[in-house]
Amino acid sequence: MIDVAIVGAGPAGARAAYALARAGARVTIFDASHPREKPCGGGVTGRALSLVGDAIDAETFPRTVIRRARFAPDAIVSLEDDGLGTALIVASRAAFDAALLDRAISAGARLVRARVTDIVARRDSVAIDTAMGRSTADFVVGADGANSLVRRRLVSPFRRDQLSIATGYFAHGATSDEIAIEVTAQPAGYIWSFPRPDHLAIGICAQADAGIGAAALRARTAAWIDATGIARGARLAPYSWPIPSLAARDYVSLVAAGPHWCLAGDAAGLVDPITREGIFFAIASGGWAAEAIVGTASVQAAARAYTERVREEAGRELARAARLKAGFFQPAFGRLMVRALQQSSAIRAVMADLIAGEQSYRTLKWRLLRTLELGIAWTAWSDSSKSEG
Ligand SMILES: Cc1cc2nc3c(=O)[nH]c(=O)nc-3n(C[C@H](O)[C@H](O)[C@H](O)COP(=O)(O)OP(=O)(O)OC[C@H]3O[C@@H](n4cnc5c(N)ncnc54)[C@H](O)[C@@H]3O)c2cc1C
């Protein structure tokens, strides 16, 4: 029976632990943080929910069902009218992650409530250090998020240009059934408000090397909260957290595994650089890691199979998103997009699918090209994106 250590019990680690334990592996998952709220929008798309139907009942789980997306100043994309129903929910990460972790434990994974302080890859095994001492495993899954220790020890940390900084406020005591989005020119990106059952997660995000710090970004968010009145009377609790935001070229050379180890979720850099959807990729890659570990004849073969799968099933699509990012956040395109959203049901349908994680970047171009206004914009957009990656 293979011994697998998993560092981190977020969606990637909990899902890997669940699938491995069910397949008969001996699984130890290390994380001292639970129960905890993770700085995150908490937007969970239908495709992510469909991967965890055994742990999360989308109908009864405490969550906000998103009915509309409001693009400032006044374009509304109705998710229900576009036939998507509960294609996007917003959940508290304390509740969502706890449900996934409970499922892994009931499948047989052992939780060690300790922070991993060091990882040493040896010829035949991996050593894992915590304040409680050293343990060894045949294979380690690094599912320890954007600041991954496993990544720092076995590959290299993300460079500054591979990260974005997300910062904002949890607004306790306010909620809604619509997400709000405002495209911003400086920094190039958007401000969002994601409503959870008892608070709003409001934030802004900028590439870490964009020359704008977390304090300035948070001040920008605070000004937006004041101007929109979206969180009137709520108690604001600040947060700040990195999100991997890789360039297209990074996905081509992505190092996701080696003998005795692999990286999943944020630790591997698997986040959509435009929508910042990472929960789906965390859950999916946790599952791929488990399949590679139990489905191949050696730890070397597992590492190869996992790397190939990550590049094939996530890397290509995320690279496409990275190529489009620069154009997507251009102010001129943003203005055109809002106007098009007001006027065209076809564009609203595309945007609803993008928000719900149902629209691939591979076919996005062709769907937009079929609409006149955005078809013209596409040319400018793709020209401006050519320098990326
Ligand atoms: C502000 C913000 C908004 C976001 N909004 C969305 C959104 O709306 N929808 C979406 O899909 N994605 C969103 N994301 C991205 C999403 O949060 C991540 O992609 C997702 O949480 C990745 O899951 P993970 O399991 O890889 O890592 P995490 O969820 O980060 O889990 C990592 C776990 O590892 C543990 N850990 C870390 N170091 C150690 C150690 N040394 N030893 C033991 N344990 C350790 C941590 O305690 C944590 O529990 C957002 C991110 C941010 C920052």
The ligand as an SDF file (V2000), in Angstrom:
LIG
                    3D

 53 58  0  0  0  0  0  0  0  0999 V2000
   -9.1590   37.3240   -2.9570 C   0  0  0  0  0  0  0  0  0  0  0  0
   -9.3090   36.0460   -3.7340 C   0  0  0  0  0  0  0  0  0  0  0  0
  -10.5080   35.7880   -4.3800 C   0  0  0  0  0  0  0  0  0  0  0  0
  -10.6700   34.5680   -5.0560 C   0  0  0  0  0  0  0  0  0  0  0  0
  -11.9090   34.2940   -5.5710 N   0  0  0  0  0  0  0  0  0  0  0  0
  -12.1260   33.0900   -6.1560 C   0  0  0  0  0  0  0  0  0  0  0  0
  -13.4340   32.7160   -6.5760 C   0  0  0  0  0  0  0  0  0  0  0  0
  -14.4100   33.4570   -6.3810 O   0  0  0  0  0  0  0  0  0  0  0  0
  -13.5980   31.5020   -7.1600 N   0  0  0  0  0  0  0  0  0  0  0  0
  -12.5470   30.6450   -7.3710 C   0  0  0  0  0  0  0  0  0  0  0  0
  -12.7490   29.5660   -7.9490 O   0  0  0  0  0  0  0  0  0  0  0  0
  -11.2950   30.9600   -6.9500 N   0  0  0  0  0  0  0  0  0  0  0  0
  -11.0730   32.1350   -6.3160 C   0  0  0  0  0  0  0  0  0  0  0  0
   -9.8240   32.4440   -5.8370 N   0  0  0  0  0  0  0  0  0  0  0  0
   -8.7570   31.4340   -5.9630 C   0  0  0  0  0  0  0  0  0  0  0  0
   -8.9580   30.3230   -4.9010 C   0  0  0  0  0  0  0  0  0  0  0  0
   -9.0660   30.9060   -3.6230 O   0  0  0  0  0  0  0  0  0  0  0  0
   -7.7820   29.3390   -4.9500 C   0  0  0  0  0  0  0  0  0  0  0  0
   -7.4730   29.0390   -6.2950 O   0  0  0  0  0  0  0  0  0  0  0  0
   -8.0740   28.0340   -4.2030 C   0  0  0  0  0  0  0  0  0  0  0  0
   -8.3000   28.2520   -2.8280 O   0  0  0  0  0  0  0  0  0  0  0  0
   -6.9040   27.0510   -4.3650 C   0  0  0  0  0  0  0  0  0  0  0  0
   -7.1040   25.9050   -3.5840 O   0  0  0  0  0  0  0  0  0  0  0  0
   -5.8570   25.0910   -3.0240 P   0  0  0  0  0  0  0  0  0  0  0  0
   -6.4090   23.9020   -2.3340 O   0  0  0  0  0  0  0  0  0  0  0  0
   -4.8600   24.9060   -4.0990 O   0  0  0  0  0  0  0  0  0  0  0  0
   -5.1410   26.0680   -1.9750 O   0  0  0  0  0  0  0  0  0  0  0  0
   -5.7410   26.7970   -0.6430 P   0  0  0  0  0  0  0  0  0  0  0  0
   -7.1990   26.8920   -0.7180 O   0  0  0  0  0  0  0  0  0  0  0  0
   -4.9260   28.0190   -0.5250 O   0  0  0  0  0  0  0  0  0  0  0  0
   -5.3740   25.7750    0.5060 O   0  0  0  0  0  0  0  0  0  0  0  0
   -4.0490   25.5850    0.9000 C   0  0  0  0  0  0  0  0  0  0  0  0
   -4.0480   24.9990    2.3080 C   0  0  0  0  0  0  0  0  0  0  0  0
   -2.6930   24.6700    2.6390 O   0  0  0  0  0  0  0  0  0  0  0  0
   -2.4480   25.0060    3.9840 C   0  0  0  0  0  0  0  0  0  0  0  0
   -1.0200   25.1910    4.1380 N   0  0  0  0  0  0  0  0  0  0  0  0
   -0.2330   26.1660    3.6330 C   0  0  0  0  0  0  0  0  0  0  0  0
    1.0460   25.9910    3.9950 N   0  0  0  0  0  0  0  0  0  0  0  0
    1.0750   24.8670    4.7590 C   0  0  0  0  0  0  0  0  0  0  0  0
    2.1270   24.1630    5.4510 C   0  0  0  0  0  0  0  0  0  0  0  0
    3.3970   24.5800    5.4150 N   0  0  0  0  0  0  0  0  0  0  0  0
    1.8100   23.0580    6.1560 N   0  0  0  0  0  0  0  0  0  0  0  0
    0.5090   22.5940    6.1910 C   0  0  0  0  0  0  0  0  0  0  0  0
   -0.5310   23.2310    5.5510 N   0  0  0  0  0  0  0  0  0  0  0  0
   -0.2320   24.3490    4.8490 C   0  0  0  0  0  0  0  0  0  0  0  0
   -3.2750   26.2660    4.2070 C   0  0  0  0  0  0  0  0  0  0  0  0
   -3.5490   26.4340    5.5860 O   0  0  0  0  0  0  0  0  0  0  0  0
   -4.5350   25.9670    3.3870 C   0  0  0  0  0  0  0  0  0  0  0  0
   -5.5270   25.3410    4.1650 O   0  0  0  0  0  0  0  0  0  0  0  0
   -9.6150   33.6380   -5.1600 C   0  0  0  0  0  0  0  0  0  0  0  0
   -8.3960   33.9220   -4.5210 C   0  0  0  0  0  0  0  0  0  0  0  0
   -8.2420   35.1010   -3.8040 C   0  0  0  0  0  0  0  0  0  0  0  0
   -6.9360   35.3680   -3.0780 C   0  0  0  0  0  0  0  0  0  0  0  0
  1  2  1  0
  2  3  1  0
  2 52  2  0
  3  4  2  0
  4  5  1  0
  4 50  1  0
  5  6  2  0
  6  7  1  0
  6 13  1  0
  7  8  2  0
  7  9  1  0
  9 10  1  0
 10 11  2  0
 10 12  1  0
 12 13  2  0
 13 14  1  0
 14 15  1  0
 14 50  1  0
 15 16  1  0
 16 17  1  0
 16 18  1  0
 18 19  1  0
 18 20  1  0
 20 21  1  0
 20 22  1  0
 22 23  1  0
 23 24  1  0
 24 25  2  0
 24 26  1  0
 24 27  1  0
 27 28  1  0
 28 29  2  0
 28 30  1  0
 28 31  1  0
 31 32  1  0
 32 33  1  0
 33 34  1  0
 33 48  1  0
 34 35  1  0
 35 36  1  0
 35 46  1  0
 36 37  1  0
 36 45  1  0
 37 38  2  0
 38 39  1  0
 39 40  1  0
 39 45  2  0
 40 41  1  0
 40 42  2  0
 42 43  1  0
 43 44  2  0
 44 45  1  0
 46 47  1  0
 46 48  1  0
 48 49  1  0
 50 51  2  0
 51 52  1  0
 52 53  1  0
M  END
$$$$
